[in-house]
Amino acid sequence: MDNFFKENKVEIDAVTDAYDCETADSYASFLIEQKIPFSLILLDVDNFTYITDAFGSTGGNKVLYDVARTVKSFLGEDGVLARRNGDEFCVILKNSVTYEDVWNICHTILVKVNEIELPEIGNLTLTVTIGLARFPENSTDYHSLLSCAEKALYRGKTKGRNCFIIYLPEKHANIVPKTEKQRMLGSMNLQSNVFKFLTGNDDLRLGIMNLFNFISSYFQVDHICIQAYDKIIFQKIHQMAKIRDFKYIPHNLIYNSMNQLTGVLYLGDIRTLVRAKHTDLYDCYVAQEITASCICEISYREEVFGMLRADMTGTETESRLWQYSDMDLLLTAAKTIGLILHYLGKTFNNL
């Protein structure tokens, strides 16, 4: 490691003070030539687009800097951090290749990033998704090794983010990450399905339940429901959900935390409610073992019919971060249901 950095020109990323992508690639190739075992970690900041949309490039750059600073603080002498592009970093860990070692390192990264406090972005809980591959166990050339790490990272994103995946060929070799165009087409298809389920027949109740079955299965959501009249009136509980007893959450507690402009309450981690001093709502989620939630107001103009609510359950270490596409789909569903109710001249009470 010392020889490489003494004999080669290296560049530093101006935003994060990490090495740049080319330096990381060259260093990984150097280790392969020297036949020195190492692990390659790809680390992606979750929902970074949401952060930059809400808080601008200044907020985004502060997030990137603090994530880089936090990761570098415990890498040790055998760890190298580099920024690859945008919100993606890579970590090269010389001689750290046993499953137990890399598992502990990845877990530590998740925990340390979760603990970052950033008032610049409203103290949102930061999370990352990690994909890891090992030389020479997974591949003996750099481009193939990078591909293995990318497949592991992609699996982590589709699994729900805020997690790490250690590449295992028997599980991940056949993964084909989607391109940006494919993801866009996929999102358009999902939006189309919302309208298909809700307008495919004259029975809106049946349409809602068909939509809930689809969302529950496709996104692996533990619980999706509609709240109105101080009770849950429609719901779908995923067969793999850890609990089955979901209860109504008072609307006044939700409105106190909801974004009034969008009519959405997004909780990637319910612990943010404690920092925002919304402890009553936090207690409601804890009582139902809910770790992440997304609630969208069902409304049309000034008419409010109820709320569409989607929950994930588990322990704090199993919390799921909602992806932008997930929230967009739920918001589309809520607004479409509100629009249909308005033009039918009905409410959930007489549907």
N, C-alpha and C positions, 0 to 999 in steps of 0.2 A: 504493500500500500504506500509506504513511504517513497519507494523507488518510483512508482507511477506518478505521484504528485510532484516529485522533484524534477522528473525528466520530461513531463508533458505540460503543455499549456492548458490551463483550466480557466473556465469562465464562471462567474457568479451571477445568478439571477437577481436583478435589481429590486424586485418586489419582496422576495422572501429570504434573501441572503443564502439560499441553497445553491448547489451547483446547477449548471444548466444541463439540458438533455444530452447534448453531445458529449459532455464530460462523463456522464453516467454510462453512456453507451460504450465509450472508449475504455473506461475502467472495467466494465463487465467483460469486454472482449479480452482485456489484459489478464484478468483472473482466469479466464478459460484457457488462454495460451499457456499460462503458468500451471494449469491443472490444479488450481486452488478452489476447493468447494465453497460455494456461497449460495445465498438465497436472494431472489429478486422479488421485491414487494412492489406492487402497483397500488397506489392509495388515491382514492377519489373522494373529494369533499361532496357530501350528499346535498342535493337540491341547491347547488351553488347559484343557479340561474334565479331562483326565488330570492336569494339574498341580494344579488346585484340589482334585480328589479325593484326590490323594496328599499334598499339602502345605498344604491349607486356603487360606482367603482371604488370609492373611498372605503366604504364598508366591506366590499369584497376583498380589496387588497389587505385590509386589516385582518380579515379572517385567514387569508392565505399566509400572511406573515406569522400569525399566532399559531396556526397549525404546524408550520415549519419549525418554529422555535420550540414548540412543545415536543415534537418528534425528535428533534436533534438533541434535546436535553437528556435523553436516556439511551441513545444509540451506543455510546461508548466509542472506543478507538477503532473498532472494526466495522463501524457502520457509516455509510455515506448516503446523504439525502440529496436528491436533485428534483427540480421542477421539470416535468416533461412538457406539459402544455396546459393552458387554462387552469383548471382546478385539479389537475392530476399530478401527483408526485411519484417518484420511485425511490425505494430504499434498497441499497445493496449491503448485505450482511456477510462479511467474510467469515468462513468457518462455522457459521450458524446454519446447520442443515438438518439436525435431528427434528423429528416431528414435535417432540415435547418442547424443544427450545423455540422453534418458530411459532408454535401455538401460544406460548407464554408471551412472546414478543408482540404478536398481533393483538392478543387480548389486552396487553398493557397499552398499546396505541389507542385502541377503542376507548378504554377507560380514561386515559389522560386527555384525549380530545374532548370527551363528554364533559370533563371538569373545567374546560376553558370558560371563563366568564368574559363576555364582551358587551359592555353597556352600549357600544356603538351600534349594535344590531338588536337592541332590546333584550339582551341576555338570552337570546334563543339558544337552545341546546345544540351544539355542533356535533355532527356525527360524520363518520367516514365509512366507506366500503373498501375492503382490501382483498386483493387477489395475490397469491404467492406461489412461486414455482422455484424448484431447487436444481442447482447444477452440482454433480452430473446426473442426479437421479432421474430428473424429468427430461433432460435434453443435454446434448453435448455441443450444441452450437447456439449462439446468442439469439438469433432471430426466432428459432423454434422455442427457445426458453421464454422469450418475450411473449410469444403467441400463447404458451401455456398459462402464463400469468394473466394475460388478457382474458382468456376463457374463464379462469377462476374469478376474476373481477366481475365479468359479465354475469356469472352465476350468482354472485353476491348481490348485484343490483336487482336481478329478477326475483331473488329470494325475498327482497324487502328492504335491502340496504342496512346500514348500521351493523355490519357483520363482517367476518373474514372467512375466506375460502382458501384452503390449502390444496393446491392442484393434486388430484389423484387421477391417473389415466383411465381407470375403470369407471370413474364417475363423470369426468369432464372432457375426455378426448374428443367426443363427437359434438361438442357445443360449437355453434356457428354464430358469433356475435352479429347482431343486425347493424346495418349501416344507418346513417341518419335519415336517409330517404325511406328505408324500410320502416323505421320507427315512426316516421311521419304518416306513412300510409296505414300503419297499424293503428295509430291514434285516430285517424279519420274513420277507419272501419269501426272502432269502438264507439265513437260518437254516433255513427249511423245505427248501431245496434240499440242505442238508447231509444231513438225514435221508433225503430221497428217494434220493439217490445211494447212501448207505451201506446202506440197508435195502430197496432196490428189487428185489433178487434175492438168491439164496442164496450167491452168490460174492462174499465180502467183498473179495477181491483185485481183481475187476473193478469193484466199487463204489468202491474207493479210487482206482483209475486214472481212472474217470469223474469223480470229484470233483476230482482234480488237474487234469484237462483243463479243467474248468469254472473253477476258481479261477485257473489260469494265464491263461485267456482273459479272464475278467471283470475281474480286478484287474491284468492285465498283469504278473504276477509272473515274474521271470526264471527262477527255479528253485524248485521245491517238491519235498520228498522226505520219506521216513521213514528215520531212522537206528536201527539195532539190531544187536547182535552185532558191533560194531566195523566196520560197513560200511553203505553205503546200499543199501536193499532195494527201495524204490519211488522213482521220481522222474519228474518232468515238467520239461523244459527248454523255455522259450518260444522260438519260432522267431526272435525278435528279440534274444535274449540275446547279449551281447557275447562271452561265453566258453561253452564246451560241456563243459569238464572240471571237474566239481565233485567234491570229495573229502569223505570222512568227517571230522567234527570231533570229537575226543575228548570223551566225555561228562563226564569229570571236570572239564575246563576250563569246560564249559557250566554245570555245577552250581555251580561257584565263583562265577559271576556271576548265576545265576538267582534270581528272587524265589521263595523256598522256600514262601511262603504260597500263591501262585497257580500255581506251576509254569510260569512264563513268563519268558523272556528277551527283552526288547524292546530292540533297538538301532536307533534312528532314525539314528544316526551312530556308526560303529564307533570313532571317535576318543575317545569317552567311556571306552572300555576302557583307554586309555593313562592318562587322568587317574585311573582307579580302580586302576591298577597291575596290570591283567590283561593283561600284554603278550603272554603265550603265546597266548591266545585271539585277541588282536588280530593277531598274526602269521599265524595260520591263515586269518583273513578276508582279509588283505592278499594272501596267496599265491593266493587264488582270485578276487581283484579284487571282493570283496563289500563294498559300502558301507553296506548296511542289512540287518537280519535280524530275524526273529521266530521263536523256537523255543518250542514248547509240549510239555510232558511228556505222553506217552500213558500213562495210568494209570487204575486203578480202585482206590480206597482205598489199600491198601498195595502193590498189584501195579503194577509199572512195566514196561511192554512196550517202550518206545522213545521216540523224540522225533519230532515233526512240525516240519519246518524249512522256512522260506520265505526266499528271498534275493533281493536286488536287486544288480546289478553296475554298474560304471562307474567314473568318476573321482569324486574328492571333491566336485567342483562339480555332479555329477549325482546325488548321493545322494537317496534317496527317504525321506520320513517316513511311517511306517505310520499310517494313520488308525485311530481307535478301533474303527470297524466292521470293519476288516480283521482286527485282532487278536482281536476278539470272535468272528469267524467261524472263524479258525484254532483258537482255544481250544475252541470248540464241536465242531469236527471231531475234534480230538485226544481230547477226553473221550468222544465218541460211539464212536470206534474202540476206545478202552480198555474201554468198557462192553460192546460187542459181543464183544470177545475174551474178556472175563471169563465171559460167559454161554455162549459156545461152548466154554469150557474149553480154549482154544487160545492159542498165542503166534504171533508172526510166523514162528517156526521151523517150525511144523507146520501153517500155514494152507493 
